[in-house]
Amino acid sequence: MVMEIANASSPEVFILLGFSSRPSLETILFVLVLGFYVVSLLGNGTIILVSCVDVHLHTPMYFFLANLSFLDIGFTTSIVPQLLVNLWGPQKTISYGGCVVQFYISHWLGATECVLLAVMSYDRYAAICRPLHYTVTMHPRLCLSLAFISWLGGLTTSMVGSTLTMLLPLCGNNHIDHFFCEMPLIMQLACVDTSLNEVEMYVASFIFVVLPLGLILVSYGHITRAVLKIRSAEGRRKAFNTCSSHVAVVALFYGSIIFMYLQPAKSNSHERGKFLALFYTVVTPMLNPLIYTLRNRDVKKALRHLVLEKSCGFVGTRGHI
């Protein structure tokens, strides 16, 4: 009897319905998602590489940017490979263990990104509003501590929320109307009251989504006021350029999340929600390194230096041969 209850509570596999209602789109989505994923890996990997190799980028801003790139690689990798498998073939399943790992990791990294973006906004505030004290304020120990708090905070809320979700009895329900295992959708499969889980999720959302967004807005409120006080147009342009990339990334990340959760509860809103989720899980991590590379003179200079150094080294080696 106990074995039967255990089997009913924990299905061996989950069926991810994903985009199966639109089979004609699956091949197109497979090609697009694969392309975005490859570009995301290359772009974020490049950001991490140049931030570590180029001594001119050994600053708080690029330290946090390398953390963001590493986070984006982990986040997309926790979702995209399984999505590609489900888009390519008729099988739409994921093992119970795979589903659990997926929502633990995606929840952890999603919460971490919210906090990390707030930390990056504080870094920009310190650079523009307190430039004379910047190197003293953003010393290496503080940067390491802020990064550690971001990762630990995300891990803590994931461990609590995901564990509470995992303990819910599902009573044999194993169809998830999404392309990855998301906590609220797992909760919908439960055959018991989920009030405690919902309270935990709302509290976590406030702490890890609303509060960081509030801190970002406050930081940029102070930054805007400081920039407007700069008399020279060149000075204002430089100050704006140091923040524009981060503002674009924040707008993409929070814009897609807010738009998704503020949708009216209509029959077609869930389908729209899947495409929005696809945007912030696949497209946004691919755009982040492009935004920082294309809009940042220091990163472009470091990339050119790295490419030229490797090219010259390769030519020199061939010359000796």
C-alpha positions in Angstrom: 0.0 0.0 0.0 2.8 2.4 0.9 4.6 1.5 -2.3 1.4 2.4 -4.3 1.1 5.8 -2.6 4.8 6.5 -3.3 4.3 5.6 -7.0 1.2 7.7 -7.2 2.9 10.7 -5.5 6.1 10.6 -7.7 5.6 9.7 -11.4 8.6 8.1 -13.1 8.4 10.6 -15.9 6.7 13.9 -16.7 5.2 14.8 -20.1 6.2 18.3 -21.2 3.5 19.3 -23.6 5.5 22.4 -24.7 4.5 23.4 -28.2 3.0 20.0 -29.2 -0.3 21.7 -30.0 1.6 23.5 -32.9 3.6 20.7 -34.4 4.3 22.7 -37.6 6.3 25.2 -35.4 8.5 22.6 -33.7 11.1 22.3 -36.4 11.4 26.1 -36.8 11.6 26.5 -33.0 14.3 23.7 -32.9 16.5 25.6 -35.4 16.0 29.0 -33.7 16.5 27.7 -30.2 19.6 25.8 -31.2 21.0 28.9 -32.9 20.3 31.1 -29.9 21.8 28.6 -27.5 25.1 28.3 -29.5 25.4 32.1 -29.7 24.6 32.4 -26.0 27.3 29.9 -25.1 29.9 31.6 -27.3 28.9 35.2 -26.3 28.8 34.5 -22.6 31.9 32.4 -22.7 33.7 35.2 -24.5 32.7 37.7 -21.8 34.0 35.4 -19.1 37.3 34.8 -21.0 38.1 38.5 -21.7 37.1 39.5 -18.2 39.6 37.0 -16.8 42.4 37.5 -19.3 42.5 41.2 -19.8 43.9 43.1 -16.8 42.1 46.3 -17.8 38.8 44.5 -17.2 39.7 43.5 -13.6 37.2 45.9 -12.2 34.0 45.4 -10.1 31.8 46.0 -13.2 33.4 43.2 -15.2 33.6 40.9 -12.2 29.8 41.1 -11.8 29.4 40.9 -15.6 31.4 37.7 -15.7 29.2 36.3 -12.9 26.1 37.2 -15.0 27.5 35.5 -18.0 28.3 32.3 -16.0 24.8 32.4 -14.6 23.2 32.8 -18.0 25.2 29.8 -19.3 24.0 27.7 -16.4 20.4 28.9 -16.7 20.0 28.2 -20.4 21.8 24.9 -20.1 19.4 23.7 -17.4 16.5 24.1 -19.8 17.6 24.2 -23.5 19.1 20.7 -24.1 15.9 19.0 -22.8 13.8 21.5 -24.9 15.8 20.6 -28.0 15.2 16.9 -27.4 11.5 17.4 -27.0 11.2 19.7 -30.1 13.2 17.2 -32.3 11.4 13.9 -31.6 7.9 12.6 -30.7 8.9 11.9 -27.1 8.0 14.8 -24.8 9.1 13.2 -21.6 11.5 14.1 -18.9 12.5 11.9 -16.0 11.3 12.7 -12.5 14.9 13.3 -11.4 15.6 15.4 -14.4 12.5 17.5 -13.7 13.5 18.0 -10.1 17.0 19.0 -11.0 15.6 21.4 -13.7 13.4 23.4 -11.3 16.0 23.5 -8.5 18.6 24.9 -10.9 16.3 27.3 -12.9 14.8 28.6 -9.6 18.2 29.1 -8.1 19.7 30.9 -11.0 16.6 33.0 -11.8 16.6 34.3 -8.2 20.3 34.9 -8.2 20.0 37.0 -11.4 17.5 39.2 -9.8 19.8 40.0 -6.9 22.9 40.2 -9.1 21.3 42.8 -11.4 20.5 44.9 -8.2 24.1 44.5 -7.1 25.3 45.7 -10.6 23.0 48.8 -10.3 24.6 49.6 -7.0 28.0 49.4 -8.6 26.9 51.8 -11.3 25.5 54.1 -8.6 28.8 54.1 -6.7 30.8 54.8 -9.9 28.7 57.8 -11.0 27.3 59.3 -7.8 30.4 58.7 -5.7 33.3 58.6 -8.2 36.0 59.8 -5.8 35.2 57.1 -3.3 34.5 54.3 -5.9 37.7 52.3 -5.5 37.4 52.5 -1.7 33.7 51.6 -1.7 33.8 48.8 -4.2 36.9 47.0 -2.9 37.5 43.4 -3.9 36.3 41.9 -0.6 32.9 43.7 -0.9 32.6 42.6 -4.5 33.2 39.0 -3.5 30.8 39.3 -0.6 28.0 40.8 -2.8 28.5 38.1 -5.5 28.5 35.4 -2.8 25.3 36.8 -1.2 23.6 36.8 -4.6 24.4 33.2 -5.3 23.7 32.0 -1.7 20.4 33.9 -1.6 19.2 32.4 -4.8 20.3 28.9 -3.7 18.5 29.3 -0.3 15.1 30.3 -1.8 15.5 27.5 -4.4 16.2 24.9 -1.7 13.2 26.0 0.4 10.7 26.5 -2.4 11.7 23.6 -4.6 11.9 21.2 -1.6 8.4 22.2 -0.5 7.2 21.6 -4.1 8.9 18.3 -4.4 7.2 17.0 -1.2 3.7 17.6 -2.7 1.9 14.3 -3.6 1.0 14.5 -7.3 -1.3 11.4 -7.3 -0.2 10.2 -10.7 -0.6 13.6 -12.5 2.4 14.0 -14.8 1.3 16.3 -17.7 3.0 19.7 -17.6 1.6 22.3 -20.1 5.0 23.9 -20.6 8.4 23.2 -22.1 10.3 23.0 -18.8 9.5 22.1 -15.2 8.4 25.2 -13.5 7.5 25.3 -9.8 4.0 26.9 -10.1 3.0 24.3 -12.8 4.3 21.4 -10.6 2.1 22.8 -7.8 -0.9 22.7 -10.0 -0.5 18.9 -10.3 -0.7 18.4 -6.6 -3.8 16.7 -5.2 -3.5 18.4 -1.8 -3.9 22.0 -0.5 -0.9 24.1 -1.7 -1.6 27.2 0.4 1.8 27.0 2.3 3.7 26.6 -1.0 1.8 29.6 -2.5 2.6 31.8 0.5 6.3 30.8 0.3 6.3 31.6 -3.4 4.7 35.0 -2.9 7.2 35.9 -0.1 10.1 34.7 -2.2 8.9 36.7 -5.2 8.7 39.8 -3.1 12.2 39.3 -1.6 13.9 38.2 -4.8 12.0 40.1 -7.5 10.2 43.1 -6.1 12.8 44.3 -3.7 15.8 44.0 -6.1 13.7 45.9 -8.8 13.0 48.6 -6.2 16.7 48.9 -5.4 17.5 49.1 -9.1 14.9 51.9 -9.6 16.2 53.8 -6.6 19.8 53.5 -7.8 19.0 54.7 -11.3 16.9 57.5 -9.8 20.0 58.8 -8.1 22.1 58.1 -11.2 19.7 60.1 -13.4 19.8 63.1 -11.0 23.6 63.0 -10.9 23.9 62.8 -14.7 21.6 65.7 -15.2 23.8 67.8 -12.9 26.8 67.2 -15.2 27.3 70.4 -17.3 29.2 69.1 -20.3 27.5 67.1 -23.0 30.5 64.8 -23.2 30.4 64.1 -19.5 26.7 63.2 -19.7 27.3 61.0 -22.7 30.1 59.1 -20.9 28.0 58.6 -17.8 25.1 57.4 -19.9 27.3 54.9 -21.8 28.5 53.3 -18.6 24.9 52.5 -17.6 23.1 52.0 -20.9 24.1 48.3 -21.3 23.0 47.4 -17.7 19.7 49.3 -18.2 19.0 47.4 -21.4 19.7 44.0 -19.7 17.4 44.9 -16.8 14.7 46.1 -19.1 14.8 42.8 -21.1 14.9 40.6 -18.0 12.3 42.3 -15.8 10.2 43.5 -18.8 9.5 40.0 -20.0 8.8 38.7 -16.5 6.4 41.5 -15.6 4.6 41.3 -18.9 4.2 37.6 -18.5 2.8 37.8 -15.0 0.5 40.8 -15.7 -1.3 39.0 -18.5 -5.1 38.5 -18.1 -6.2 35.0 -17.3 -7.6 34.0 -20.7 -7.4 30.8 -22.6 -4.8 32.0 -25.0 -2.7 33.8 -22.4 -1.0 30.5 -21.3 0.2 29.9 -24.9 1.5 33.5 -25.0 3.2 32.8 -21.7 5.2 29.9 -23.2 6.6 32.2 -25.9 7.5 34.9 -23.3 9.1 32.2 -21.2 11.0 31.1 -24.3 12.2 34.7 -24.7 13.6 35.1 -21.2 15.1 31.6 -21.0 16.7 31.5 -24.5 16.7 34.9 -26.2 17.7 37.2 -23.2 20.8 35.2 -22.2 21.9 35.4 -25.8 21.3 39.1 -26.1 23.1 40.0 -22.8 26.7 39.5 -24.1 25.8 41.1 -27.4 24.5 44.2 -25.6 27.6 44.5 -23.4 30.0 43.8 -26.4 28.4 46.1 -28.9 27.8 49.0 -26.5 31.0 48.8 -24.5 34.3 50.2 -25.8 36.4 48.4 -23.2 35.1 44.9 -24.1 35.5 45.5 -27.8 39.1 46.7 -27.2 39.8 43.6 -25.1 38.4 41.4 -27.7 40.5 42.9 -30.5 43.6 42.7 -28.3 42.8 39.0 -27.5 42.2 38.1 -31.2 45.3 40.0 -32.4 47.4 38.4 -29.7 46.3 34.9 -30.6 46.6 35.6 -34.3 50.1 37.0 -34.0 51.1 34.1 -31.8 49.7 31.6 -34.3 51.6 33.3 -37.2 54.8 33.5 -35.1 54.6 29.8 -34.3 54.1 28.9 -38.0 57.0 31.2 -39.0 59.3 29.3 -36.6 58.1 26.0 -38.1 
